[in-house]
Amino acid sequence: MHIRAPVLKESCNFRDVHGSIEGADAVVLGVSPDDTVSHDRFAEKYNLPFALLADTDHRVAEAYGTAATWGSNAPRS
């Protein structure tokens, strides 16, 4: 599992303010094309208190126009 630094930093930042987010009746969901086993390891290692959703078929990324920004999905020139 390769974790890009911005993803790790953002995940930990959300972890660190999670109580405030919940206090505002908001929900944090992490989404990536990695599988659930990878997400479980990542969440456990970094003590993430929010759900990580597996978008292995890239439907969510495509719906939000972000598919080209994830790893091997990045456009090649």
C-alpha positions in Angstrom: 0.0 0.0 0.0 1.5 3.3 -1.1 0.1 6.3 0.7 0.7 9.7 -0.8 1.8 12.4 1.7 -1.2 14.8 1.0 -3.7 11.9 1.6 -2.0 11.0 4.9 -1.8 14.6 6.1 -5.4 15.3 5.2 -6.6 12.1 6.8 -4.8 12.9 10.1 -6.0 16.4 10.0 -9.6 15.2 9.8 -8.9 12.7 12.6 -7.6 15.5 14.8 -10.7 17.6 14.4 -13.2 14.8 14.2 -14.9 15.7 17.5 -15.6 19.2 16.3 -17.0 17.9 13.0 -19.3 15.5 14.8 -20.3 18.4 17.2 -21.5 20.3 14.1 -23.6 17.3 13.1 -21.4 16.6 10.1 -19.9 13.4 8.8 -16.5 12.6 7.4 -16.2 9.9 4.8 -12.9 9.0 3.1 -13.1 7.6 -0.5 -10.4 6.0 -2.6 -10.0 3.3 -5.2 -8.2 1.1 -2.7 -9.9 -2.1 -1.4 -11.5 -2.5 2.0 -8.6 -4.5 3.4 -6.2 -1.7 2.5 -8.6 0.8 4.1 -8.9 -1.2 7.3 -5.1 -1.3 7.7 -4.8 2.4 7.0 -7.6 3.4 9.4 -6.1 1.2 12.1 -2.5 2.3 11.6 -3.5 6.0 11.8 -6.4 5.6 14.3 -9.0 7.1 11.9 -12.4 7.5 13.5 -14.3 7.8 10.3 -15.4 5.4 7.5 -13.2 4.8 4.5 -15.2 3.8 1.4 -13.8 1.6 -1.4 -14.4 3.1 -4.8 -12.8 0.2 -6.6 -14.9 0.6 -9.7 -14.2 4.4 -9.7 -17.9 5.4 -10.0 -17.7 8.0 -7.2 -14.5 9.5 -8.6 -16.0 9.7 -12.0 -19.2 11.2 -10.6 -17.2 14.0 -8.9 -14.7 14.4 -11.7 -11.7 13.3 -9.7 -10.9 10.0 -11.3 -7.9 11.5 -13.2 -6.3 12.6 -9.9 -5.9 9.1 -8.3 -2.7 7.1 -8.9 -2.8 4.9 -12.0 -5.9 6.7 -13.2 -3.9 9.9 -13.9 -3.9 10.8 -17.6 -0.7 10.0 -19.4 0.8 12.2 -22.1 
